[in-house]
Amino acid sequence: MRRDAGWWVLLLPAFLLMTIFYLAPIAQVLAISVTEPTPGLGNYERLFTNPAVQRVIGTTLRICIITTLISLALGYVLAYVIALASPRAQRWWLLGVLVPLWISVLVRAFAWVTLLRRQGLVNQGLQGMGVIDEPLQLVWNEFGIVVGMVHYMVPYAVLPMLASMREIDPRVLAAARGLGASRFTAFTRVFLPLSAPGLAAAAVLVFIVTLGFYITPAILGGGKTLMAAEWIKLQILDLVRWGLGAMLATVMVLTILVTLAVFSRVIDLGRMFGAQR
Amino acid sequence: MGGYQPGPFARGIAWATVLYLLLPITIVIPVSLTDQRYLSLPYESLSLQHYVNLLTSEAWRGAIWQSCLIAVASTLIAVVAGTLCAIACWRISNGATNLIRALMLLPLIIPSIVYAVGLYRYFGKLDLLDRFLGVTLAHGVTGIPYVVITVSTALAAFDPRLEQAARGMGASLSQTLRWVILPRIAPGILSGAIFAFIHSWDELVMVLFIASRQVFTLPRKIWDGINENLDPSMAAVAVLLILFTVILLGLDLALRRRREG
């Protein structure tokens, strides 16, 4: 036991840094939400009475759910194909998923603006081919936000699903086919149930990341479609309404923690974050 | 594998998805080489003028330099704190350390906008707003989880009996760390360092709140560029950033291959 004391000392730097420079500022946000402008739950009352707050929450949830569903659908198919590929091919597929994952969010948002804006390459191309007469409104609206966010989230969806699919023995699928199941039946009755835990983990991960998204919606939404994170920034930096901004920030954190707590029964959280390896 | 192949429909969608992930990013390459003064594909010839603009501009060079300094300093903080913490959690391994490890992962779970709001007020009181030290601390602390994850993964493959043998033969804790544990997990530490570096190098949300004039990082400069004037030097920066990320990832991949032997 005495020998173990030395090991506990090694924990100190991380623990102190985390407490003083991470937890304390976060706690500050929670405190502001119930003390400013006046002590009490006045800010939280706005959740039920203020139409602007409700609109922001509605928009955020709508975009997050749409983004999550599309990212899961695309990511699932991609993970399925990767899991069944040969080890050599798997390495190439994975590169296609990991490289975009680590490329700067700003660079990606910039690329989408270049492509989708009014005089952008997509509109120019379609006009040049005579498909459309007037440029399409592809960005600075919800469509643009979803395109950019799905682009960001697909790799996050693929990794946990791939981790769970890799544990499925492909011979079970071959066996199902051999016993007379169609390709479709083999998939829905055998593969899908076996990969369900990965699917749930991916759903939770993608949803909680999209909830707090700032940069992509701010650039591709062009200030017209406000999501929660941008709204919080507006309240605090531009309107100096600390209480209101801190309130929505707290609601965001609570939503995320509750989602995680509910699903921690179904999914292995350690694996979920380990999957980012 | 097992002779089971996905159907053509699934393969088609998988290909389309990967192209959707990769192609839009590559568009910045031709745009950065345009001979025009606005965002477009090259018309008549390829031109490197926007790269020249970029590398001779005082403002861009300053931003790149500041980002580099902050990323290196914050990576140091994250690597030292994260590695020691992961080793201790691995060695002690009880309920308390599981909790601590979960605590270290919080920055990956809580949106950075929430942290940024808290920091804005907290650093105001500590006089750390718009200071190099403030941004470095914020990036360093939020970089810890990447190091904890990669080092924990490396430790999972490390035989704890080696550590016990070293201690049993009279090595002190620091000797055991220096000569037995650290050499074995060095690739894990390096990969953690790479991710912590990329994290700081790309970070914008915190910087928007806690830095204004004195500290002006590259992402901040790009952000202003996107919001104010979309000109082709932005595309040139984007290309350089992509190259940089790809090189770092390649390095990580090479490390991993060596570790897996």
Chai-1 contact restraints between the chains, C-beta under 6 A:
chainA,res_idxA,chainB,res_idxB,connection_type,confidence,min_distance_angstrom,max_distance_angstrom,comment,restraint_id
A,G6,B,L173,contact,1.0,0.0,6.0,A-B,restraint_1
A,W7,B,A88,contact,1.0,0.0,6.0,A-B,restraint_2
A,W7,B,R91,contact,1.0,0.0,6.0,A-B,restraint_3
A,W7,B,I92,contact,1.0,0.0,6.0,A-B,restraint_4
A,L10,B,L84,contact,1.0,0.0,6.0,A-B,restraint_5
A,L10,B,A88,contact,1.0,0.0,6.0,A-B,restraint_6
A,L11,B,C85,contact,1.0,0.0,6.0,A-B,restraint_7
A,L11,B,A88,contact,1.0,0.0,6.0,A-B,restraint_8
A,P13,B,A81,contact,1.0,0.0,6.0,A-B,restraint_9
A,A14,B,A81,contact,1.0,0.0,6.0,A-B,restraint_10
A,A14,B,C85,contact,1.0,0.0,6.0,A-B,restraint_11
A,A14,B,I144,contact,1.0,0.0,6.0,A-B,restraint_12
A,L17,B,A81,contact,1.0,0.0,6.0,A-B,restraint_13
A,L17,B,V141,contact,1.0,0.0,6.0,A-B,restraint_14
A,F21,B,L137,contact,1.0,0.0,6.0,A-B,restraint_15
A,F21,B,V141,contact,1.0,0.0,6.0,A-B,restraint_16
A,Y22,B,V141,contact,1.0,0.0,6.0,A-B,restraint_17
A,P25,B,G118,contact,1.0,0.0,6.0,A-B,restraint_18
A,P25,B,L119,contact,1.0,0.0,6.0,A-B,restraint_19
A,P25,B,Y122,contact,1.0,0.0,6.0,A-B,restraint_20
A,I26,B,G118,contact,1.0,0.0,6.0,A-B,restraint_21
A,Q28,B,G118,contact,1.0,0.0,6.0,A-B,restraint_22
A,Q28,B,R121,contact,1.0,0.0,6.0,A-B,restraint_23
A,Q28,B,Y122,contact,1.0,0.0,6.0,A-B,restraint_24
A,V29,B,V114,contact,1.0,0.0,6.0,A-B,restraint_25
A,V29,B,V117,contact,1.0,0.0,6.0,A-B,restraint_26
A,V29,B,G118,contact,1.0,0.0,6.0,A-B,restraint_27
A,L74,B,T17,contact,1.0,0.0,6.0,A-B,restraint_28
A,V77,B,A10,contact,1.0,0.0,6.0,A-B,restraint_29
A,V77,B,I13,contact,1.0,0.0,6.0,A-B,restraint_30
A,V77,B,A14,contact,1.0,0.0,6.0,A-B,restraint_31
A,L78,B,A14,contact,1.0,0.0,6.0,A-B,restraint_32
A,L78,B,T17,contact,1.0,0.0,6.0,A-B,restraint_33
A,Y80,B,A10,contact,1.0,0.0,6.0,A-B,restraint_34
A,V81,B,P6,contact,1.0,0.0,6.0,A-B,restraint_35
A,V81,B,A10,contact,1.0,0.0,6.0,A-B,restraint_36
A,V81,B,R11,contact,1.0,0.0,6.0,A-B,restraint_37
A,V81,B,A14,contact,1.0,0.0,6.0,A-B,restraint_38
A,L84,B,P6,contact,1.0,0.0,6.0,A-B,restraint_39
A,G96,B,V18,contact,1.0,0.0,6.0,A-B,restraint_40
A,P100,B,L21,contact,1.0,0.0,6.0,A-B,restraint_41
A,W102,B,I198,contact,1.0,0.0,6.0,A-B,restraint_42
A,W102,B,T245,contact,1.0,0.0,6.0,A-B,restraint_43
A,W102,B,L249,contact,1.0,0.0,6.0,A-B,restraint_44
A,I103,B,I242,contact,1.0,0.0,6.0,A-B,restraint_45
A,I103,B,T245,contact,1.0,0.0,6.0,A-B,restraint_46
A,S104,B,D202,contact,1.0,0.0,6.0,A-B,restraint_47
A,S104,B,L241,contact,1.0,0.0,6.0,A-B,restraint_48
A,L106,B,P219,contact,1.0,0.0,6.0,A-B,restraint_49
A,L106,B,I222,contact,1.0,0.0,6.0,A-B,restraint_50
A,V107,B,A238,contact,1.0,0.0,6.0,A-B,restraint_51
A,V107,B,L241,contact,1.0,0.0,6.0,A-B,restraint_52
A,F110,B,I226,contact,1.0,0.0,6.0,A-B,restraint_53
A,F110,B,M234,contact,1.0,0.0,6.0,A-B,restraint_54
A,F110,B,A238,contact,1.0,0.0,6.0,A-B,restraint_55
A,A111,B,P24,contact,1.0,0.0,6.0,A-B,restraint_56
A,A111,B,I25,contact,1.0,0.0,6.0,A-B,restraint_57
A,A111,B,I27,contact,1.0,0.0,6.0,A-B,restraint_58
A,A111,B,V28,contact,1.0,0.0,6.0,A-B,restraint_59
A,T114,B,V31,contact,1.0,0.0,6.0,A-B,restraint_60
A,T114,B,L39,contact,1.0,0.0,6.0,A-B,restraint_61
A,L115,B,P24,contact,1.0,0.0,6.0,A-B,restraint_62
A,L115,B,I27,contact,1.0,0.0,6.0,A-B,restraint_63
A,P170,B,M1,contact,1.0,0.0,6.0,A-B,restraint_64
A,P170,B,G2,contact,1.0,0.0,6.0,A-B,restraint_65
A,P170,B,Y4,contact,1.0,0.0,6.0,A-B,restraint_66
A,R171,B,G2,contact,1.0,0.0,6.0,A-B,restraint_67
A,L173,B,Y4,contact,1.0,0.0,6.0,A-B,restraint_68
A,A174,B,G2,contact,1.0,0.0,6.0,A-B,restraint_69
A,A174,B,G3,contact,1.0,0.0,6.0,A-B,restraint_70
A,A174,B,Y4,contact,1.0,0.0,6.0,A-B,restraint_71
A,R183,B,G7,contact,1.0,0.0,6.0,A-B,restraint_72
A,G212,B,P111,contact,1.0,0.0,6.0,A-B,restraint_73
A,G212,B,I113,contact,1.0,0.0,6.0,A-B,restraint_74
A,Y214,B,I113,contact,1.0,0.0,6.0,A-B,restraint_75
A,Y214,B,V205,contact,1.0,0.0,6.0,A-B,restraint_76
A,I215,B,L204,contact,1.0,0.0,6.0,A-B,restraint_77
A,I219,B,I226,contact,1.0,0.0,6.0,A-B,restraint_78
A,A229,B,I113,contact,1.0,0.0,6.0,A-B,restraint_79
A,I232,B,I113,contact,1.0,0.0,6.0,A-B,restraint_80
A,I236,B,V117,contact,1.0,0.0,6.0,A-B,restraint_81
A,A249,B,V114,contact,1.0,0.0,6.0,A-B,restraint_82
A,A249,B,V117,contact,1.0,0.0,6.0,A-B,restraint_83
A,V253,B,I110,contact,1.0,0.0,6.0,A-B,restraint_84
A,V253,B,V114,contact,1.0,0.0,6.0,A-B,restraint_85
A,F273,B,L105,contact,1.0,0.0,6.0,A-B,restraint_86
A,R277,B,T153,contact,1.0,0.0,6.0,A-B,restraint_87
